[in-house]
Amino acid sequence: MPAETQISEQYVNQQSRPSDLKITDMRVVHLKGIPMRVPLIRIDTNQGICGYGEVRDGASSTYALMLKSRILGENPCNIDKVFRKIKQFGFHARQAGGVCGIEMALMDLAGKAYGVPAYMLAGGKFRDKVLVYSDTPSEPDGKAMGKRLKARMDQGFKFLKMDLGIYFLRNIPDTVIGFPDTLRSFNIMHPFTGIQLTDKGIDYLCRYVDDVRSVIGYEVPLAVDHIGHIGLESCIRLGRALDQFTLAWLEDLLPWQFTDQYVTLSRAVTTPICTGEDIYLKEGFMPLFEKRAVSIIHPDLASSGGILETKKIGDAAQEHGIAMAMHMAGSPVAALASVHCAAATENFLVLENHSVDEPKWNDLITGLPNPLIQDGYIAVPETPGLGFEDLNEAMIREHIDPDHPGYFEPTDEWDSERSHDRLWS
């Protein structure tokens, strides 16, 4: 018997009859402090196998629980059918968390039922390992930030990202015009804040990047995020000034909804422009694609539609000459779902991670290398579903959100919710 056949049969669930599989339950556990606040969901079946998914950081588990009655009795292997049934209950940003978490769990379940890794359900893989970058806490001094990023390089990371926000300028006179209080700047869209950068402010931010580059050099890509809520004109002036540093991308300079402003920005600078972590479904990305408004999209699988939808998003981007990076700020469950999607998407660049400085993050799951990120990559699992053996119950219990106590407690109150969901007459 060929070795590949032996390996395949090793992972086949001999007790599973996929055509008879039915969803019987969905339960939730809430995590906090490693470092994000995320609900994990577990979907159970009549054959004793279960699948895990994750509601995006900062989103309510209610977004998933309200869908429980709509998926009970469904065969989880009919991933697209179930997704089409529930996708109307998602929306942009965190409101898609329930739909996406359920889709991850369906992919995990179907992979376990058929004995194949999730990437196989998405069409196979283009790579055996996925490049990762690490979110890195900011420093007010550029050289100090450079040392932090150099430490990431010493850890094996081959792609870097840092924040470069107008908050650096808060106490420096004559750098920002119209700086409002924190609440206003976070809750009003960029074109409506009235905030403008002065030449002095732009020079300061350029010196900061120059100091960072003086430490890390130019051999490793460096992307920039969290600029602040400034209008298009200030974005253009800052972007042109930063072009000299050959940054990998400038992220979310404007709200993603303003496609025409992104077109203007992209044509005004030579640094790649990136956005997309809050966009839901392929249709939400299409205006950016059709006008070639960005060079890189950056969906978060936990809010873009799950594994299969994000694969479709990446394929559509590729058809328009646009690359796909991926945002990820959750547990290893969302990380592994992202890894399978990244493996299956040809134009994928790099995956974000926020937990490199939290060693216990790796201990939340069992059955895969620990740490999950090694030499700047996550290896694509060849084991069924999302690839991990199980959740580490003891470690999960150690990090349960005190505002939502309990470990996958019954959710019977959601079993019989009913409504007329059809979108046509």
C-alpha positions as CSV (number, residue, x, y, z in Angstrom):
1,M,0.0,0.0,0.0
2,P,1.5,3.4,-0.9
3,A,2.6,5.5,2.0
4,E,0.2,8.4,1.0
5,T,-2.7,6.0,1.3
6,Q,-1.6,4.8,4.7
7,I,-1.3,8.4,5.9
8,S,-4.7,9.2,4.5
9,E,-6.4,6.2,6.2
10,Q,-4.7,7.0,9.5
11,Y,-6.9,10.2,9.7
12,V,-10.2,8.8,8.3
13,N,-12.9,8.7,11.0
14,Q,-14.2,5.2,10.6
15,Q,-17.2,5.9,12.9
16,S,-18.4,8.8,10.7
17,R,-21.0,8.5,8.0
18,P,-20.9,12.0,6.4
19,S,-24.1,11.6,4.5
20,D,-26.0,10.9,7.8
21,L,-24.3,13.6,9.9
22,K,-26.6,16.1,11.6
23,I,-26.0,19.1,13.8
24,T,-27.5,18.6,17.2
25,D,-26.2,21.4,19.4
26,M,-24.1,24.6,19.5
27,R,-22.4,25.9,22.6
28,V,-20.0,28.8,23.5
29,V,-17.1,29.5,25.8
30,H,-15.8,33.1,26.2
31,L,-12.0,33.7,26.4
32,K,-10.3,36.8,27.7
33,G,-6.8,38.0,28.1
34,I,-4.6,36.1,25.6
35,P,-4.7,38.9,24.5
36,M,-8.1,39.4,22.9
37,R,-11.6,38.8,24.1
38,V,-13.1,36.1,21.9
39,P,-16.1,33.6,22.1
40,L,-15.3,30.1,20.8
41,I,-18.2,28.0,19.5
42,R,-18.6,24.3,19.4
43,I,-21.0,22.6,17.0
44,D,-22.0,19.0,18.0
45,T,-23.4,16.2,15.9
46,N,-25.3,13.0,16.1
47,Q,-22.1,11.0,15.5
48,G,-20.1,12.3,18.3
49,I,-17.7,14.5,16.3
50,C,-17.7,18.3,16.8
51,G,-16.3,21.3,15.1
52,Y,-14.8,24.5,16.5
53,G,-15.2,28.1,15.3
54,E,-14.6,31.5,16.6
55,V,-16.6,34.7,16.8
56,R,-14.3,37.7,16.0
57,D,-12.6,39.6,18.8
58,G,-14.8,42.2,20.3
59,A,-18.1,40.7,18.8
60,S,-21.0,39.3,20.8
61,S,-21.6,35.5,21.0
62,T,-25.3,36.4,20.4
63,Y,-24.4,36.8,16.7
64,A,-23.8,33.1,16.6
65,L,-26.3,31.8,19.2
66,M,-29.2,33.5,17.3
67,L,-28.4,31.2,14.4
68,K,-28.5,28.0,16.4
69,S,-32.1,27.1,15.6
70,R,-31.4,27.7,11.9
71,I,-28.6,25.2,11.7
72,L,-30.0,22.4,14.0
73,G,-30.6,19.3,11.9
74,E,-28.5,20.4,9.0
75,N,-25.7,18.2,7.7
76,P,-22.5,20.2,8.5
77,C,-20.8,18.8,5.4
78,N,-23.2,20.9,3.3
79,I,-21.1,23.9,4.1
80,D,-22.2,26.2,1.2
81,K,-25.9,25.3,1.7
82,V,-25.8,26.2,5.4
83,F,-23.7,29.3,4.7
84,R,-26.2,30.6,2.2
85,K,-28.9,30.0,4.7
86,I,-27.3,32.2,7.4
87,K,-25.1,34.7,5.6
88,Q,-27.9,37.3,5.5
89,F,-27.5,37.6,9.3
90,G,-24.0,38.9,9.0
91,F,-22.9,42.4,8.1
92,H,-19.6,44.4,7.9
93,A,-17.1,44.3,10.8
94,R,-18.0,42.5,14.0
95,Q,-21.6,41.9,13.0
96,A,-20.5,39.0,10.8
97,G,-18.8,37.2,13.7
98,G,-21.6,34.6,14.2
99,V,-21.8,33.6,10.5
100,C,-18.1,33.4,10.2
101,G,-17.6,31.4,13.4
102,I,-20.2,28.9,12.3
103,E,-18.6,28.5,8.9
104,M,-15.2,27.8,10.5
105,A,-16.8,25.1,12.7
106,L,-18.5,23.6,9.6
107,M,-15.2,23.3,7.8
108,D,-13.6,21.8,10.9
109,L,-16.5,19.3,11.1
110,A,-16.6,18.3,7.5
111,G,-12.8,17.9,7.4
112,K,-13.0,15.6,10.4
113,A,-15.9,13.6,8.8
114,Y,-14.0,13.0,5.6
115,G,-10.6,12.8,7.2
116,V,-9.0,15.7,5.2
117,P,-7.5,19.0,6.2
118,A,-9.8,22.0,5.7
119,Y,-7.6,23.4,2.9
120,M,-8.6,20.4,0.8
121,L,-12.3,21.5,1.1
122,A,-11.2,24.8,-0.3
123,G,-9.5,23.3,-3.4
124,G,-6.1,22.2,-2.2
125,K,-3.0,24.2,-1.2
126,F,-0.5,26.4,-2.9
127,R,2.0,26.4,0.0
128,D,3.1,24.2,2.9
129,K,3.7,27.0,5.4
130,V,2.1,30.4,5.8
131,L,4.2,33.6,6.4
132,V,3.2,35.4,9.6
133,Y,3.9,38.9,11.0
134,S,3.5,39.9,14.6
135,D,1.7,42.9,16.0
136,T,4.3,44.8,18.0
137,P,3.6,47.3,20.8
138,S,4.5,50.9,19.8
139,E,7.3,53.0,21.2
140,P,7.3,56.8,21.1
141,D,10.9,56.9,19.9
142,G,11.7,55.6,16.4
143,K,15.0,54.0,17.3
144,A,13.4,52.2,20.3
145,M,10.7,51.0,17.9
146,G,13.4,49.8,15.6
147,K,14.9,47.7,18.4
148,R,11.5,46.2,19.1
149,L,11.1,45.2,15.4
150,K,14.7,44.0,15.2
151,A,13.9,41.7,18.1
152,R,11.1,40.3,16.0
153,M,13.6,39.7,13.2
154,D,15.8,37.9,15.7
155,Q,12.8,35.7,16.6
156,G,12.6,34.6,12.9
157,F,10.0,37.0,11.6
158,K,10.5,38.0,7.9
159,F,7.7,40.6,7.7
160,L,7.1,43.5,10.0
161,K,4.4,45.9,10.8
162,M,4.1,48.9,13.1
163,D,1.7,51.7,14.0
164,L,2.5,55.2,12.9
165,G,-0.3,57.3,14.3
166,I,-1.1,60.9,14.8
167,Y,-1.3,60.1,18.5
168,F,2.5,60.4,18.4
169,L,2.0,64.1,17.8
170,R,-0.5,64.8,20.5
171,N,1.8,66.8,22.7
172,I,4.0,68.3,20.0
173,P,3.0,71.9,19.1
174,D,2.2,72.8,15.5
175,T,2.0,69.3,14.2
176,V,-1.7,68.7,14.0
177,I,-4.6,71.1,13.2
178,G,-7.9,70.4,14.9
179,F,-6.9,67.5,17.1
180,P,-10.1,66.6,18.9
181,D,-10.5,64.5,22.1
182,T,-10.0,60.8,21.9
183,L,-13.6,59.9,21.7
184,R,-14.3,62.2,18.7
185,S,-11.3,61.0,16.7
186,F,-12.2,57.3,17.2
187,N,-15.9,57.6,16.5
188,I,-16.1,60.0,13.5
189,M,-15.1,58.8,10.1
190,H,-11.9,60.2,8.8
191,P,-13.2,62.8,6.2
192,F,-15.5,64.4,8.9
193,T,-13.0,65.0,11.8
194,G,-11.4,68.1,10.3
195,I,-8.0,66.8,11.4
196,Q,-5.0,68.0,9.3
197,L,-1.3,67.3,9.4
198,T,1.1,70.2,9.2
199,D,4.5,69.9,7.4
200,K,6.1,69.8,10.9
201,G,3.9,66.8,11.8
202,I,4.7,65.0,8.6
203,D,8.4,65.7,9.1
204,Y,8.2,64.2,12.6
205,L,6.5,61.0,11.4
206,C,9.1,60.7,8.6
207,R,11.9,61.0,11.0
208,Y,10.3,58.3,13.1
209,V,10.2,55.9,10.2
210,D,13.8,56.9,9.2
211,D,14.9,56.0,12.7
212,V,13.2,52.6,12.5
213,R,14.7,51.9,9.1
214,S,18.2,52.8,10.5
215,V,17.9,49.9,12.9
216,I,16.1,47.2,10.8
217,G,17.4,48.1,7.4
218,Y,15.6,47.5,4.1
219,E,15.8,43.7,3.7
220,V,12.6,42.9,5.6
221,P,9.2,44.3,4.5
222,L,7.8,46.9,6.9
223,A,4.1,47.8,6.8
224,V,2.3,50.7,8.6
225,D,-1.1,50.8,10.3
226,H,-3.2,53.0,12.6
227,I,-2.4,56.4,11.0
228,G,-5.4,58.0,12.6
229,H,-8.6,59.7,11.4
230,I,-7.3,62.3,9.0
231,G,-8.9,63.3,5.7
232,L,-7.9,62.3,2.2
233,E,-5.7,65.4,1.5
234,S,-3.5,64.8,4.6
235,C,-3.3,61.1,3.8
236,I,-1.9,62.0,0.4
237,R,0.6,64.5,1.8
238,L,1.8,62.0,4.4
239,G,1.8,59.1,1.9
240,R,3.9,61.0,-0.6
241,A,6.4,61.9,2.2
242,L,6.6,58.2,3.3
243,D,7.1,56.9,-0.3
244,Q,10.9,57.3,0.2
245,F,10.9,54.5,2.8
246,T,9.5,51.8,0.4
247,L,7.0,50.5,2.9
248,A,5.1,47.3,2.2
249,W,1.8,49.0,2.6
250,L,-0.1,51.8,4.2
251,E,-3.2,50.3,5.9
252,D,-6.7,51.7,6.5
253,L,-5.8,55.3,5.8
254,L,-9.5,55.9,5.0
255,P,-12.8,54.1,5.7
256,W,-13.1,51.2,3.3
257,Q,-16.5,52.4,2.1
258,F,-15.0,55.4,0.2
259,T,-13.9,53.6,-2.9
260,D,-13.3,56.8,-5.0
261,Q,-11.2,58.3,-2.3
262,Y,-9.1,55.1,-2.3
263,V,-8.7,55.5,-6.0
264,T,-7.4,59.1,-5.6
265,L,-5.1,58.1,-2.8
266,S,-3.6,55.1,-4.7
267,R,-2.9,57.2,-7.7
268,A,-1.3,59.9,-5.7
269,V,1.4,57.8,-3.9
270,T,3.7,55.0,-4.9
271,T,3.5,53.0,-1.6
272,P,0.9,50.1,-1.9
273,I,-2.4,50.9,-0.2
274,C,-4.2,48.3,1.8
275,T,-7.6,47.9,3.5
276,G,-10.4,45.3,4.1
277,E,-10.4,43.9,7.6
278,D,-14.0,45.1,8.2
279,I,-15.6,44.1,4.9
280,Y,-18.1,41.3,4.7
281,L,-18.5,39.0,1.7
282,K,-17.0,39.1,-1.8
283,E,-19.6,41.6,-2.9
284,G,-18.3,44.1,-0.3
285,F,-14.9,44.0,-1.8
286,M,-15.9,44.3,-5.5
287,P,-16.1,48.1,-5.8
288,L,-12.4,48.2,-4.6
289,F,-11.5,45.5,-7.1
290,E,-13.3,46.9,-10.1
291,K,-11.7,50.3,-9.7
292,R,-8.3,48.9,-8.7
293,A,-8.5,51.2,-5.7
294,V,-6.0,49.3,-3.6
295,S,-2.9,47.2,-4.2
296,I,-3.5,44.8,-1.2
297,I,-6.7,43.6,0.5
298,H,-6.6,42.6,4.2
299,P,-9.7,40.6,5.1
300,D,-10.2,39.1,8.5
301,L,-11.6,35.6,8.0
302,A,-13.7,36.0,11.2
303,S,-15.7,38.8,9.6
304,S,-15.2,38.4,5.8
305,G,-17.3,35.3,5.6
306,G,-15.2,32.4,6.8
307,I,-12.8,30.1,4.9
308,L,-14.6,29.5,1.6
309,E,-15.9,33.0,1.2
310,T,-12.4,34.5,1.9
311,K,-10.9,32.1,-0.6
312,K,-13.4,33.5,-3.1
313,I,-12.4,37.1,-2.1
314,G,-8.8,36.3,-2.7
315,D,-9.5,34.7,-6.1
316,A,-11.5,37.8,-7.2
317,A,-8.7,40.1,-6.0
318,Q,-6.2,38.0,-8.0
319,E,-8.3,38.5,-11.2
320,H,-7.9,42.2,-10.7
321,G,-4.1,42.1,-10.0
322,I,-4.5,42.6,-6.2
323,A,-2.7,40.6,-3.5
324,M,-4.3,39.4,-0.3
325,A,-2.9,39.6,3.2
326,M,-5.0,38.6,6.1
327,H,-5.9,40.3,9.4
328,M,-6.1,38.0,12.5
329,A,-6.4,38.9,16.1
330,G,-7.9,35.9,17.8
331,S,-7.2,32.5,19.3
332,P,-5.4,29.5,17.6
333,V,-8.9,28.5,16.2
334,A,-9.2,31.6,14.0
335,A,-5.4,31.5,13.3
336,L,-5.7,27.9,11.9
337,A,-8.8,28.7,9.9
338,S,-6.8,31.6,8.4
339,V,-3.9,29.3,7.7
340,H,-6.0,26.9,5.7
341,C,-7.5,29.7,3.7
342,A,-4.1,31.3,3.1
343,A,-2.7,27.9,2.0
344,A,-5.6,27.6,-0.6
345,T,-5.3,31.1,-2.0
346,E,-2.6,31.7,-4.6
347,N,-2.2,35.5,-4.3
348,F,-1.8,35.3,-0.5
349,L,1.0,37.4,1.1
350,V,1.2,37.3,4.9
351,L,-1.0,36.6,8.0
352,E,-1.2,38.8,11.1
353,N,-0.9,37.5,14.6
354,H,-1.4,39.4,17.9
355,S,-0.2,36.8,20.4
356,V,3.5,36.2,20.0
357,D,4.2,37.7,23.4
358,E,1.6,35.4,25.0
359,P,3.1,31.9,25.3
360,K,0.0,30.5,26.8
361,W,-1.8,31.3,23.5
362,N,-0.2,28.2,22.0
363,D,-1.4,26.0,24.9
364,L,-5.1,26.6,24.1
365,I,-5.0,23.7,21.6
366,T,-3.4,20.3,21.5
367,G,-1.9,18.2,18.7
368,L,0.1,20.7,16.8
369,P,3.7,22.2,17.1
370,N,4.1,24.4,20.1
371,P,4.8,27.3,19.5
372,L,2.5,27.3,16.5
373,I,4.7,30.0,14.8
374,Q,8.2,28.8,14.1
375,D,10.8,30.8,12.2
376,G,8.2,33.3,11.1
377,Y,5.8,30.7,9.6
378,I,2.9,28.5,10.6
379,A,3.1,25.0,9.0
380,V,-0.1,24.1,7.2
381,P,-1.6,21.1,9.2
382,E,-2.2,17.8,7.4
383,T,-4.6,16.5,10.0
384,P,-8.4,16.6,9.6
385,G,-10.5,19.8,9.8
386,L,-8.7,22.8,11.2
387,G,-5.9,20.5,12.2
388,F,-5.7,20.6,16.0
389,E,-6.5,17.6,18.1
390,D,-8.7,19.3,20.7
391,L,-9.0,22.4,22.9
392,N,-6.9,22.3,26.1
393,E,-9.8,22.4,28.6
394,A,-7.6,23.3,31.6
395,M,-6.0,26.2,29.7
396,I,-9.3,27.4,28.4
397,R,-10.9,27.3,31.9
398,E,-7.9,29.4,33.1
399,H,-8.8,32.1,30.6
400,I,-12.6,32.2,30.8
401,D,-14.0,35.7,30.7
402,P,-15.4,36.3,34.3
403,D,-18.3,38.3,32.7
404,H,-19.3,35.1,30.9
405,P,-18.5,32.2,33.1
406,G,-19.0,28.6,32.1
407,Y,-17.4,26.1,29.8
408,F,-19.6,25.2,26.8
409,E,-22.7,25.3,29.0
410,P,-26.1,24.3,27.5
411,T,-27.8,26.8,25.2
412,D,-31.2,25.3,25.0
413,E,-32.9,28.7,25.2
414,W,-31.8,29.3,21.6
415,D,-33.1,26.0,20.2
416,S,-36.6,27.2,19.1
417,E,-36.2,30.8,18.0
418,R,-38.1,31.2,14.8
419,S,-38.7,33.9,12.2
420,H,-39.6,34.3,8.6
421,D,-36.2,34.8,7.1
422,R,-36.9,34.5,3.3
423,L,-35.7,37.6,1.4
424,W,-38.2,37.5,-1.3
425,S,-42.0,37.3,-1.7
